[in-house]
Every structure is written in C-alpha cells, then in structure tokens.
Amino acid sequence: MKPLDGNNNSISKLTRRGFLGASAGIGSLALANNKLFAETISSVYPARQIDEIHGWGSRPGMVSIGFNENPYGPSPRAIRAVTDSIMDVNRYDFVAYTNLENAIGDHLGLEKDPNPAFGANPLFGKSLYPVYVEGGSSFILNQVTMLYGVKNGAGEIIEIDPGYGGVTRAAMSLRSQFGAEIKIKRIPTTSKFVHDLKAMEEAITDNTTLVVITNPNNPTGTLLSYQELERFINNIPRHVTLLIDEAYIDFVREDNYETGISLALKYNNVIVTRTFSKMYGLAAMRIGYAVASKSIISDLRASGNSWGLPSINCYAAAAALKDLSFTRQVKRLTGETKDYFYRELDILGLNYIPSHSSFVLVNVEEDAQAFQKKLMEKNVRVRAYDNDAIKNYIRVTLGTLDEMQVTVDVIKEELKA
Ligand SMILES: Cc1ncc(COP(=O)(O)O)c(C=O)c1O
C-alpha cells in the first residue's frame, strides 16, 4: 500500500510570483488549442476585482466556490485523452472501463488477483483488482444503500450529522419509492465537529445494516486516523456494513497518512469509495470507484451499470490518475490558498473549523443562509445549510488565489454592512 503523498510541510510562502509559476505549470501542459491557451493565460494573472474573475468552467465575473469542485480545471492529460479518443466513438469500446479499474488498482499499489474473473462479459477483459468503477461515487452510495442498507425490506442506517448525507438520501428514496422500512439515525458530531465514534457505536442495534463514515467529513473537513477507524471496525458487529467515503482523501496533508483502502481489503464488511470529481477535476465526467472484498465488488458489478460509462470518460480518468504533477500541484495550491484563507479569517476574527479537505467551514456569526444569499448577490457562490448545528457556518470551497482574495474582500464588505 502506498501512503498518500507526504505533504510538503514547508508550505511555501504565498507570493504572487510563486503562485503564478505554479498555475502556469498546470496550464502549460494544457496548451492543446487556442481556447485553452486563452483561458490558461487569463487564469495565471490574479484578478483583484470580481468582474475580472474568470474561473475554469464558470462564467466570467462569478466566483463559484459552493460545490467543492476543482478550480484548476481538469488534468491537461485528461483533456488530451479525450481529444485522442473522441474520433473512435463510433465503435463500442469493450475494455475502457476494465482498463480504468486496472489502472486504479495499479495506482493504489494493490495486489493482483491470481484468479481474476472476467467482467460482466468476456469481451470486457479481466479486472485484476478488487476495484469497481461507476458513473460517480454518488451512484455507488446508492448501490451500497440498496445492497447492504436493506435486508428483507427493512434496515437501519447510521450517518454523521452534519455530514454529506448521500446514503441518507438514498435510504429516503428507497423508503418513498419502494416502501422499504429503513430507519435513519443521524448522529451529531463531537463539539470539535468530528465523527463521534462512541455515539455511533452505541447507536448500533441488531437491526443496523449500514454505517457511513465520510473521511474527511463534508462539510466539517475533519479527519479520523487509520487507528481510530480500525478500532471502530473491530468494535462493531460483523453483520453491519461500513462504508468509508473518501471523496476528499487526496487533500489530506498529514505526512504518511494511511487511508482506509487496506481496511477495505482486510475486513469483508468494509467498503471504501472515492471519486474523480474533486482532486482530478472531472466532476461532470461522473466517475467514482469502490474498493472492497471480491464478493462486495461482484455484488456491485451485478447491480451496476459500468457498461453505461462513456469510454472517453474512462480514458480521461485513467490519464488523470497518471498525471502526478497535476495532482501534486492541485494539492499544494489548495494547501496554500487554505493557509492564506485561514490568515485572512484570523485577521477578520472569524472562527473556522481547521479542514483536512478542499473546503473550510467558517462561522460568520449570523444566519448563514441569509449570509450566503448576500454573497450570491455579489456573485460569490458558497454553501450554507438548513442545519441547526451549523446554522451560522458557510462552507467555502478553496478556489484559486484570486478567487479567494476577492471572496475575502466580499466577506469583509458584508461584515461591515
Ligand atoms: C463526501 C462526498 N461523497 C460523495 C460525493 C459525490 O461525488 P461524485 O461526484 O463522485 O458523485 C460528494 C460530492 O460532493 C461528496 O462531497
């Protein structure tokens, strides 16, 4: 198992020149056509006014930091993979997603299965690792809820609050569409906004089917250690399936942080999900994956629709996975803008929850939904929640440096108003 990239503890001082150099590094690979060239050039000169902002993939004059998207665009290599394969889409491509599953297994350093089975059809080739690719990790959360959240039409799922709530939503839809009797227990975080593992354990009953841990958590950005996770797994009954959602794990800066992947391989009631929507900048391509025991992977395969995944999306994801310089840069820039944002929040005297992810939850000391609307009127899109525990908090995705500078200015103006 490879540990996550060690963080450069030396968070380089955020100078305009350093930032420009780094952004240009990302952009320089992307000079595939004139449009990209123009956008790359415009994105490396930090704007100081909101109407000068033109973020990747968003309309000019808008700071879009509400959906935890990657502000640096897709990996240039992913763009190249799309342009290289687009001419061949008149042909069925039977192997694109199996190749992506195998590329993910290689990337994670997993052990090859000595007896790999063919996918759904021999034409699709052999998946060499216990990896399953789907159209977005949201789809896998739905599958897991359906497969393991309900037994004989009933079930009990446990999820953190505030949390992402994907499994909660899936369970609610099973309730309303199929009359499944699923109880949903949302367990409040600790006062430090971390998963309250003790309370989650205590909430488990004989009827509990599925427990979800989002690590780092969305929207709080808090992180559990490998040891805490493994202890939790050993304390919960084996009839309970544990889903560890690692959508933001690539942003964790701890040196040698060990992810949940090896737990999914060691314990046959544990599933880890990940996505290409965040670090890899491919949100609209809808690619996510799961790592779990062979038997869970074959359940997912039997109930899924990988064959529905466009081949070009699979090629893009496989190329993005290999673009280590892009992911290193995104991680470094996200860390640097996070530190910049923290410093500015400290100056403003606003509290925030230190985040292990690509977003920060900020206490604006007033009704966050009203505050969000005021920012939106100024073309800054952040997220607020209808949730008492965080009713004064906005979730701010870390955009590019210029987007964050403009956001800080707009927050300042609103605080004064
Ligand atoms: C914690 C978490 N899990 C899963 C997802 C879904 O990601 P995907 O784009 O792969 O469906 C998100 C998206 O924001 C998320 O925040």
The ligand as an SDF file (V2000), in Angstrom:
LIG
                    3D

 16 16  0  0  0  0  0  0  0  0999 V2000
  -18.4650   13.3280    0.6830 C   0  0  0  0  0  0  0  0  0  0  0  0
  -18.9170   13.1700   -0.7250 C   0  0  0  0  0  0  0  0  0  0  0  0
  -19.1320   11.9510   -1.2040 N   0  0  0  0  0  0  0  0  0  0  0  0
  -19.5460   11.7510   -2.4610 C   0  0  0  0  0  0  0  0  0  0  0  0
  -19.7460   12.8120   -3.3110 C   0  0  0  0  0  0  0  0  0  0  0  0
  -20.2610   12.5290   -4.6900 C   0  0  0  0  0  0  0  0  0  0  0  0
  -19.2630   12.6440   -5.6440 O   0  0  0  0  0  0  0  0  0  0  0  0
  -19.4760   12.1650   -7.1350 P   0  0  0  0  0  0  0  0  0  0  0  0
  -19.2700   13.3680   -7.9770 O   0  0  0  0  0  0  0  0  0  0  0  0
  -18.4130   11.1160   -7.3510 O   0  0  0  0  0  0  0  0  0  0  0  0
  -20.8410   11.5820   -7.2950 O   0  0  0  0  0  0  0  0  0  0  0  0
  -19.5250   14.1160   -2.8640 C   0  0  0  0  0  0  0  0  0  0  0  0
  -19.7490   15.2600   -3.7600 C   0  0  0  0  0  0  0  0  0  0  0  0
  -19.7180   16.4010   -3.4110 O   0  0  0  0  0  0  0  0  0  0  0  0
  -19.0960   14.2920   -1.5340 C   0  0  0  0  0  0  0  0  0  0  0  0
  -18.9130   15.5190   -1.0310 O   0  0  0  0  0  0  0  0  0  0  0  0
  1  2  1  0
  2  3  1  0
  2 15  2  0
  3  4  2  0
  4  5  1  0
  5  6  1  0
  5 12  2  0
  6  7  1  0
  7  8  1  0
  8  9  2  0
  8 10  1  0
  8 11  1  0
 12 13  1  0
 12 15  1  0
 13 14  2  0
 15 16  1  0
M  END
$$$$
